[in-house]
Amino acid sequence: GLDAEPDYRTKLRRLQAQLDAFSREELAEAFHAREVREASEVSEDEARQYFADHEQRLRTETHVWQILTKSRTEIDGIDERLGAGESFETLAAEPMATHGMAGLRSWDLGYLRWSQIPQHWRAELDRLDVGGTSGIIEGPGGRFWIIRVVDRRLSDTLTFEEVQPMLVKELEVTRAAALDEQIRQDLRASATIEYLLSPEKSEI
């Protein structure tokens, strides 16, 4: 009857909970590896086909200016000043001038290749014409940007081999996200959920 002792039962339940948590984590990881990670792998032929289908976009180099801050209030104020007609270049240079480094022009990023453009900029850049200015872009690390497209040109030296690793990675990330979301929807649709009520309560 020692296995009925309250202290033993409590410790046993704790260990069982840890074992159950470990089992869930391991099985979830194995499921994700089989259903998502392996299924989202992109072959070289698929990457080459994507390169051929989107070659002009991938060869496009974009000359970008940026205004960067970690203050939402500051970026809102800059956006208003741009809307009122102030010069993008002047506003972008202000922080550098404040620190005595106006000549560095660190806000002028030059020509960026497709592989150098941050993911959170791409939607805005795709819709902007030369001379166009974005809205406020919020990115990781609590940073905010406003960017301007100064110019665009086509690279005549870019090769598939040069962009293959990043291209494969991006295609796999995109495919994995779509597969993961589809699996979540399928699981929700087929799941049976039971709400267990305690005898003392009528609410969940």
C-alpha positions in Angstrom: 0.0 0.0 0.0 3.0 2.3 0.0 2.1 3.4 -3.6 -1.0 5.0 -2.2 0.9 7.4 0.1 -0.1 11.0 -0.8 3.5 12.2 -1.0 4.5 9.4 -3.4 1.4 10.0 -5.5 2.2 13.7 -5.8 5.8 13.1 -6.9 4.6 10.5 -9.3 2.2 12.9 -10.9 4.9 15.5 -11.3 7.2 13.0 -13.0 4.4 11.8 -15.2 3.6 15.4 -16.2 7.3 16.0 -17.2 7.3 12.8 -19.2 4.0 13.7 -20.9 5.5 17.2 -21.8 8.7 15.6 -23.1 6.6 13.2 -25.2 4.5 16.0 -26.7 7.5 18.1 -27.6 9.4 15.2 -29.2 6.4 14.0 -31.2 5.5 17.5 -32.3 9.1 18.0 -33.5 9.0 14.7 -35.4 5.6 15.5 -36.9 6.9 19.0 -38.0 10.0 17.4 -39.5 8.1 14.9 -41.5 5.1 16.9 -42.6 6.6 20.4 -43.0 10.4 20.4 -43.1 10.9 17.5 -45.4 7.9 18.4 -47.6 9.1 22.0 -48.0 12.6 21.1 -49.4 13.3 22.8 -52.7 15.3 21.0 -55.4 17.9 22.7 -57.6 15.6 22.2 -60.6 12.8 24.0 -58.8 15.1 26.9 -57.8 16.4 27.2 -61.4 12.9 27.3 -62.7 12.0 30.1 -60.2 15.1 32.0 -61.2 14.1 31.7 -64.9 10.5 32.8 -64.2 11.5 35.8 -62.0 14.9 36.7 -63.6 14.2 40.3 -64.2 13.1 40.9 -60.6 16.1 39.0 -59.2 18.4 41.0 -61.5 17.0 44.3 -60.5 19.2 46.5 -58.3 17.5 49.2 -56.3 19.1 52.4 -55.1 17.6 53.1 -51.7 17.7 55.9 -49.2 16.4 55.2 -45.7 15.3 57.1 -42.6 15.7 54.8 -39.5 14.6 55.3 -35.9 13.6 53.3 -32.9 11.0 55.8 -31.9 7.4 55.5 -33.1 6.7 59.1 -32.2 9.8 60.3 -34.1 9.0 58.3 -37.2 5.4 59.6 -37.1 6.7 63.1 -37.0 9.1 62.5 -39.9 6.3 61.0 -41.9 4.2 64.2 -41.3 7.1 66.4 -42.3 7.6 64.5 -45.5 3.9 64.8 -46.2 4.2 68.5 -45.8 6.8 68.7 -48.5 10.2 68.6 -46.6 13.1 67.1 -48.3 13.7 63.3 -47.7 17.4 63.8 -48.0 17.4 66.6 -45.4 15.4 64.7 -42.9 17.5 61.5 -43.5 20.7 63.5 -42.8 19.4 65.2 -39.6 20.5 62.5 -37.1 23.9 62.3 -38.7 24.3 66.1 -38.5 23.3 66.1 -34.9 26.3 63.8 -34.2 28.7 65.7 -36.4 28.8 63.0 -39.1 26.7 64.6 -41.8 29.3 63.8 -44.5 29.0 60.0 -44.0 25.7 59.8 -45.8 24.9 56.5 -44.0 21.3 56.9 -45.0 22.2 56.4 -48.6 22.4 52.6 -49.0 23.4 52.7 -52.7 22.3 49.9 -55.0 20.9 46.9 -53.3 20.5 43.5 -54.9 17.5 41.3 -54.3 19.4 39.2 -51.8 20.4 42.3 -49.8 16.9 43.7 -49.4 15.3 43.0 -46.0 12.2 40.8 -46.1 10.1 43.4 -44.4 11.0 46.0 -47.1 10.1 43.9 -50.1 6.4 44.5 -50.3 6.9 48.3 -50.1 9.7 48.3 -52.7 7.8 46.2 -55.1 5.0 48.8 -55.3 7.2 51.9 -55.4 8.2 53.6 -58.6 11.5 55.4 -59.0 11.2 58.5 -56.8 8.6 57.0 -54.7 8.6 57.1 -50.9 7.2 54.3 -48.6 4.9 54.5 -45.7 6.2 53.7 -42.2 7.7 50.2 -42.2 7.9 48.5 -38.8 10.7 45.8 -38.5 12.3 43.6 -35.9 14.0 45.1 -32.9 11.5 47.9 -32.5 12.9 49.7 -35.5 11.0 51.9 -38.0 11.9 52.9 -41.5 10.8 55.2 -44.3 12.5 54.4 -47.5 12.8 56.0 -51.0 13.6 54.4 -54.3 16.2 56.7 -56.0 16.9 54.5 -59.0 16.7 51.0 -60.5 18.9 49.2 -62.9 19.4 45.6 -64.1 22.5 43.6 -63.3 24.0 41.8 -66.3 26.4 39.8 -64.1 24.1 38.1 -61.7 24.1 34.3 -62.0 21.9 31.5 -60.6 24.8 30.1 -58.7 25.3 33.4 -56.9 21.8 33.5 -55.5 21.0 29.8 -55.3 21.6 29.3 -51.5 19.5 32.3 -50.5 16.9 31.6 -53.2 16.5 28.0 -52.0 16.2 29.1 -48.4 13.5 31.7 -49.1 11.5 29.3 -51.2 11.7 26.7 -48.4 10.7 29.2 -45.8 7.7 30.3 -47.9 6.6 26.7 -48.6 7.1 25.7 -45.0 4.9 28.5 -43.7 2.1 27.6 -46.2 2.3 23.9 -45.2 2.3 24.7 -41.5 -0.8 26.9 -41.8 -2.6 24.3 -43.9 -1.8 21.6 -41.4 -3.0 23.8 -38.5 -6.3 24.4 -40.4 -6.7 20.7 -41.1 -6.0 19.7 -37.5 -8.5 22.3 -36.2 -11.1 21.1 -38.7 -10.7 17.4 -37.7 -10.1 17.8 -34.0 -12.6 16.7 -31.3 -12.4 19.0 -28.3 -13.9 18.0 -25.0 -14.5 20.5 -22.2 -14.3 18.8 -18.8 -16.3 20.5 -16.0 -15.5 20.0 -12.4 -18.5 18.7 -10.3 -18.4 21.9 -8.2 -18.5 24.3 -11.2 -20.9 24.9 -14.0 -18.4 27.0 -15.9 -15.3 26.0 -17.8 
